[in-house]
Amino acid sequence: MSAISARLKSLLRHPPLLTLILVAVVWVIASLTLRGFGAYGHLRYILELSAVIGIVAAGQTLVIVMGGIDLSVGAVITVTAIMLPLISPTWDPSGLVGIVLSLMLATAIGVLNGAGAAFLRVPPIIMTLAMATFLQGLLVIVAGGSAVSVTNAAVIWLGSARPFGVPAGIILWVLVSAAGLMLLHRTPMGARFLALGANVVAARLSGVSVIRNTLILYGLSGFFAGLAGMLVLGMNRQGYVGIGDPYLLTSIAAVVLGGTSILGGRGTYAGTIPGAILLVTTTALITVVNASAGWRSIMFGSLILALLLISGREARR
């Protein structure tokens, strides 16, 4: 019993490994009990959905590592999905100009969030929530409540292409994952992010610029949310008000489930990756057994509350 207890404690100290084990357990149980759940087509579908959450959660991971939070990512996804078709010029058949402009817009929204937190000293949770509310109202005025269809060739390709049998969205997620892991764990900038999350006063006294890094972090969060919005648009072939709302709670849940402390200073995107897959797998399982959508909300809310309690206990220790 003591050996088992020691192993459990060791797993709790390595959340990414624990999350991977949970993914494997849920997948094996579902594959054995539900016909077709373990088929390659279903696995590919789950990974495609996980890619959207994983991409937006890349920026969310960086922000939470620094001790902040971004509640505007769902609105930024919606902004990208609606504005990209509207601002894509007709003279650009490739669609790349529209993609660049929409990603610049998403990044600018993130920088504005960072500016409010850094210069005006508005708490990030308030600043990003206010930004999300503002954007939702603006989109209702711009789109008028109607859906906008995408004609951008590059976005359509991203949402439907299967290079070498692998969905393009999954390939994009692999590239984002490599960049996120490299940035956070192999660059001086990532070390500064972690230092600010651990102790902002000590980091400032060590010469770390709080303002510059805050702007960079929230700009990156906006950029990754824009990438996710582009992928969602390509998969759905249309953008509409509220299309990004489901990804706000799931992005936060994936981050904290992967072991990143909601209080900042500790975390890794390596845990967010299986966290996103676990959330989508569990959601798919709930859907297959015909459980109501309410159970999914209950699961996400309970998960975040439980992990907040664990983080608070670790902080007190």
URRAQUI-V317958 format. One record per residue. RES is the residue in one letter. OMEGA is omega in whole degrees, 0 to 359 (NA if undefined). Layout:
# URRAQUI-V317958
res: <RES	RES>
omega: <OMEGA	OMEGA>
This chain:
# URRAQUI-V317958
res: <M	S	A	I	S	A	R	L	K	S	L	L	R	H	P	P	L	L	T	L	I	L	V	A	V	V	W	V	I	A	S	L	T	L	R	G	F	G	A	Y	G	H	L	R	Y	I	L	E	L	S	A	V	I	G	I	V	A	A	G	Q	T	L	V	I	V	M	G	G	I	D	L	S	V	G	A	V	I	T	V	T	A	I	M	L	P	L	I	S	P	T	W	D	P	S	G	L	V	G	I	V	L	S	L	M	L	A	T	A	I	G	V	L	N	G	A	G	A	A	F	L	R	V	P	P	I	I	M	T	L	A	M	A	T	F	L	Q	G	L	L	V	I	V	A	G	G	S	A	V	S	V	T	N	A	A	V	I	W	L	G	S	A	R	P	F	G	V	P	A	G	I	I	L	W	V	L	V	S	A	A	G	L	M	L	L	H	R	T	P	M	G	A	R	F	L	A	L	G	A	N	V	V	A	A	R	L	S	G	V	S	V	I	R	N	T	L	I	L	Y	G	L	S	G	F	F	A	G	L	A	G	M	L	V	L	G	M	N	R	Q	G	Y	V	G	I	G	D	P	Y	L	L	T	S	I	A	A	V	V	L	G	G	T	S	I	L	G	G	R	G	T	Y	A	G	T	I	P	G	A	I	L	L	V	T	T	T	A	L	I	T	V	V	N	A	S	A	G	W	R	S	I	M	F	G	S	L	I	L	A	L	L	L	I	S	G	R	E	A	R	R>
omega: <180	179	179	179	179	179	178	178	178	178	180	178	178	183	179	179	178	179	177	179	179	177	181	181	180	182	181	181	181	181	181	185	183	183	176	183	183	180	183	180	179	177	179	179	180	179	176	178	178	181	180	180	182	181	179	179	176	177	179	178	181	182	182	177	180	179	179	175	181	179	181	186	178	178	179	175	180	178	181	183	180	186	182	177	184	184	177	182	181	182	180	183	181	181	184	180	178	179	181	181	181	178	175	178	180	179	179	177	177	179	177	175	180	179	178	180	186	185	182	179	175	178	184	182	179	182	183	176	177	178	180	180	178	182	179	178	180	181	177	179	184	185	179	179	181	179	179	182	182	174	181	186	182	180	178	178	181	183	186	185	179	179	180	179	180	179	182	179	178	177	177	179	178	179	178	180	179	180	181	179	179	182	187	189	183	180	175	179	178	177	178	178	180	180	179	178	181	181	186	180	179	179	179	179	178	177	179	180	181	184	182	182	176	177	180	184	182	172	177	178	176	180	181	176	176	175	179	178	177	179	178	178	180	181	183	181	176	177	180	182	179	183	181	184	183	186	178	183	182	179	178	180	180	181	183	177	180	174	176	181	179	178	178	176	181	178	180	176	177	176	180	182	177	177	178	180	180	180	181	179	179	177	178	179	178	180	182	181	175	173	183	178	178	179	178	178	178	180	181	181	180	180	181	179	181	181	174	178	178	179	179	178	178	180	179	179	NA>
